[in-house]
Amino acid sequence: MHKAILSGRMFSGSMAAVAALLLLASPARAAEPQKAHTNDFEFTPFVGYMAGGEFEDPADNSDRDLDEDSAFGLIVNAAVDDWRHYEFLYTKQSTSVDGTTPIDMDVEYLQIGGIVSYPDASRVIPYFGLTVGAARFSPDAPGFDDETKLAASVAGGVRVPITEHFGVRLDLRAFITVLDTDGDLFCVSDGGLTCNIRAKSDTFLQYSANLGVTIGF
């Protein structure tokens, strides 16, 4: 009899302990953040601001810097999984090279690479990215040649999903273009060889801050 009572008390105590564990576990599961929905493709048109870029005048070795100005472009992402994406980027800045006679110039970057995101983030998703491609410099002056050079970028930022197929993205990026310091740039291609700009160093650096709207499918 006593053994039956003791067994019943042990069973009741065990059930009470299990019930307590379930009650404790339920809020913990409810508190776990759900992962953000992953789209196969995301398109992010953006506007931003681009700074940096230094040249020099071959006549007197004086600095001829690229003026800071606005930029715009498009980022296309293709998901590998929920935290890795292939990335295609195009951006364009219309600016000018300062100096005694300023030269209007378009700077364009065409890049391909990828980003990795923090896998457990849901509401604000930080990421890091690398790309490689080309930079194109197009001076708006009669007879001056365009220049296309090898370029890469390093990026960081945050993606903020608002719905499953819509969000915003803040992208901070540094562009590194490889130049030849032994050669002049943008030489006049007719009427003799005249060059107004030379590379100041082996690398041409620009920085951009961009804000875009993301549409996913």
C-alpha positions as CSV (number, residue, x, y, z in Angstrom):
1,M,0.0,0.0,0.0
2,H,2.7,2.4,1.0
3,K,4.7,1.5,-2.1
4,A,1.6,2.3,-4.3
5,I,1.1,5.6,-2.6
6,L,4.9,6.4,-2.9
7,S,4.8,5.4,-6.6
8,G,1.7,7.6,-7.2
9,R,3.5,10.5,-5.6
10,M,6.6,10.0,-7.7
11,F,4.5,9.7,-10.8
12,S,2.6,12.9,-9.9
13,G,5.9,14.7,-9.1
14,S,7.4,13.6,-12.5
15,M,4.3,14.8,-14.4
16,A,4.5,18.1,-12.5
17,A,8.2,18.4,-13.4
18,V,7.5,17.7,-17.1
19,A,4.6,20.2,-17.1
20,A,6.9,22.8,-15.6
21,L,9.6,22.2,-18.2
22,L,7.0,22.5,-21.0
23,L,5.8,25.8,-19.6
24,L,9.3,27.1,-19.4
25,A,10.2,25.9,-22.9
26,S,7.1,27.3,-24.6
27,P,8.0,31.0,-24.0
28,A,11.6,30.3,-25.0
29,R,10.4,28.8,-28.4
30,A,8.1,31.8,-28.9
31,A,10.9,34.2,-28.2
32,E,13.2,32.7,-30.9
33,P,13.3,35.1,-33.8
34,Q,12.2,33.7,-37.1
35,K,14.6,33.9,-40.0
36,A,13.9,36.4,-42.8
37,H,12.2,35.1,-45.9
38,T,14.8,34.4,-48.7
39,N,13.9,35.5,-52.2
40,D,15.6,33.8,-55.2
41,F,16.3,37.2,-56.8
42,E,16.4,40.7,-55.4
43,F,16.6,44.0,-57.4
44,T,17.8,47.1,-55.6
45,P,17.8,50.4,-57.4
46,F,19.6,53.0,-55.3
47,V,20.8,56.6,-55.1
48,G,23.9,57.6,-53.2
49,Y,26.9,59.9,-52.8
50,M,30.4,59.2,-54.1
51,A,33.7,60.8,-53.0
52,G,37.4,60.4,-53.5
53,G,39.6,60.0,-56.6
54,E,42.8,61.8,-57.3
55,F,44.7,62.6,-60.5
56,E,47.5,65.0,-61.3
57,D,48.4,67.5,-64.0
58,P,51.4,66.2,-66.0
59,A,52.4,69.8,-66.8
60,D,53.2,70.8,-63.2
61,N,52.4,67.7,-61.1
62,S,49.6,69.6,-59.3
63,D,46.6,67.7,-57.9
64,R,43.5,67.4,-60.0
65,D,40.9,65.8,-57.8
66,L,37.5,64.3,-58.8
67,D,34.7,66.3,-57.2
68,E,32.3,64.6,-54.8
69,D,28.9,64.1,-56.3
70,S,25.7,62.1,-56.3
71,A,25.5,58.6,-57.9
72,F,22.8,56.1,-58.9
73,G,22.7,52.5,-59.9
74,L,21.3,49.0,-59.5
75,I,22.2,45.9,-57.4
76,V,20.9,42.5,-58.5
77,N,21.3,39.5,-56.0
78,A,20.8,35.8,-56.7
79,A,20.4,33.6,-53.6
80,V,22.7,30.7,-53.0
81,D,21.0,30.1,-49.7
82,D,19.5,32.3,-46.9
83,W,22.9,33.9,-46.0
84,R,24.9,33.9,-49.3
85,H,24.1,35.8,-52.5
86,Y,25.8,36.3,-55.8
87,E,25.8,40.0,-56.6
88,F,25.8,42.2,-59.8
89,L,26.3,45.9,-59.4
90,Y,26.2,48.9,-61.8
91,T,26.7,52.5,-60.6
92,K,27.4,55.8,-62.3
93,Q,28.6,59.2,-61.1
94,S,28.5,62.3,-63.2
95,T,31.1,64.7,-61.9
96,S,34.1,66.8,-62.9
97,V,37.9,66.9,-62.5
98,D,38.9,70.2,-60.9
99,G,41.7,72.4,-62.1
100,T,42.3,75.6,-64.1
101,T,40.1,74.1,-66.8
102,P,37.7,71.6,-65.2
103,I,36.7,68.5,-67.2
104,D,33.3,67.0,-66.9
105,M,33.5,63.2,-66.5
106,D,31.3,60.2,-66.0
107,V,32.6,57.4,-63.8
108,E,30.9,54.0,-64.2
109,Y,31.5,50.7,-62.3
110,L,30.3,47.3,-63.5
111,Q,31.0,44.6,-60.9
112,I,30.2,41.0,-60.1
113,G,30.8,39.1,-56.9
114,G,28.9,38.1,-53.8
115,I,27.8,39.0,-50.2
116,V,27.6,37.0,-47.0
117,S,25.0,37.9,-44.3
118,Y,24.8,37.2,-40.6
119,P,22.8,33.9,-40.7
120,D,20.7,34.4,-37.5
121,A,19.6,38.0,-38.2
122,S,15.9,38.6,-39.2
123,R,14.9,42.3,-38.8
124,V,18.2,44.0,-39.6
125,I,20.6,41.9,-41.6
126,P,24.3,43.0,-41.7
127,Y,26.4,41.8,-44.6
128,F,29.9,41.9,-46.1
129,G,30.7,41.7,-49.8
130,L,33.5,41.6,-52.5
131,T,33.2,42.2,-56.2
132,V,35.5,42.5,-59.2
133,G,35.0,44.0,-62.6
134,A,35.7,47.2,-64.5
135,A,35.7,51.0,-64.1
136,R,35.1,53.3,-67.0
137,F,36.1,57.0,-67.1
138,S,34.5,59.1,-69.8
139,P,35.6,62.7,-70.0
140,D,33.3,65.1,-71.8
141,A,35.8,67.0,-73.8
142,P,36.4,67.1,-77.6
143,G,38.8,64.4,-78.8
144,F,39.5,62.9,-75.3
145,D,39.5,59.1,-75.1
146,D,37.6,57.1,-72.6
147,E,39.5,54.8,-70.3
148,T,38.4,51.3,-69.0
149,K,40.4,49.8,-66.1
150,L,40.3,46.7,-63.8
151,A,38.5,47.5,-60.6
152,A,37.1,45.8,-57.5
153,S,35.0,46.8,-54.5
154,V,34.7,46.0,-50.8
155,A,31.2,46.5,-49.3
156,G,29.4,46.4,-46.0
157,G,25.9,47.4,-45.0
158,V,22.5,46.3,-43.8
159,R,19.4,44.8,-45.4
160,V,16.1,45.6,-43.7
161,P,13.2,43.4,-44.8
162,I,9.8,45.1,-44.4
163,T,7.7,42.4,-46.1
164,E,8.7,39.1,-47.7
165,H,9.2,40.8,-51.1
166,F,10.0,44.4,-50.1
167,G,12.7,46.1,-48.1
168,V,15.4,48.8,-47.9
169,R,19.2,48.5,-48.1
170,L,22.0,50.7,-46.9
171,D,25.3,50.0,-48.7
172,L,28.7,51.4,-47.9
173,R,31.4,50.6,-50.5
174,A,35.0,51.3,-51.5
175,F,36.0,51.0,-55.1
176,I,39.7,50.3,-56.0
177,T,40.8,50.8,-59.6
178,V,44.2,49.7,-60.9
179,L,46.0,52.5,-62.9
180,D,49.4,52.8,-64.5
181,T,51.4,55.6,-63.0
182,D,53.8,55.5,-66.0
183,G,51.1,56.5,-68.5
184,D,48.9,59.5,-69.0
185,L,45.2,59.3,-69.3
186,F,42.5,60.8,-71.5
187,C,44.9,61.8,-74.3
188,V,43.5,63.8,-77.2
189,S,43.2,61.2,-80.0
190,D,43.3,63.7,-83.0
191,G,45.4,66.6,-83.9
192,G,48.5,65.4,-82.1
193,L,49.0,63.7,-78.7
194,T,48.0,65.9,-75.8
195,C,47.3,64.6,-72.2
196,N,45.9,66.7,-69.4
197,I,45.7,64.1,-66.6
198,R,48.0,61.5,-65.2
199,A,47.4,58.8,-62.6
200,K,48.6,59.9,-59.2
201,S,49.2,56.4,-57.9
202,D,48.8,52.8,-58.9
203,T,45.3,52.7,-57.3
204,F,42.4,55.1,-57.7
205,L,40.1,55.0,-54.7
206,Q,36.5,56.1,-54.4
207,Y,34.0,55.7,-51.6
208,S,30.2,55.6,-51.8
209,A,27.2,55.5,-49.4
210,N,24.0,54.3,-51.1
211,L,20.4,53.9,-50.0
212,G,18.1,51.6,-52.1
213,V,14.7,49.9,-52.2
214,T,14.8,46.1,-52.6
215,I,12.1,44.2,-54.5
216,G,12.4,40.4,-54.3
217,F,10.9,37.5,-56.2
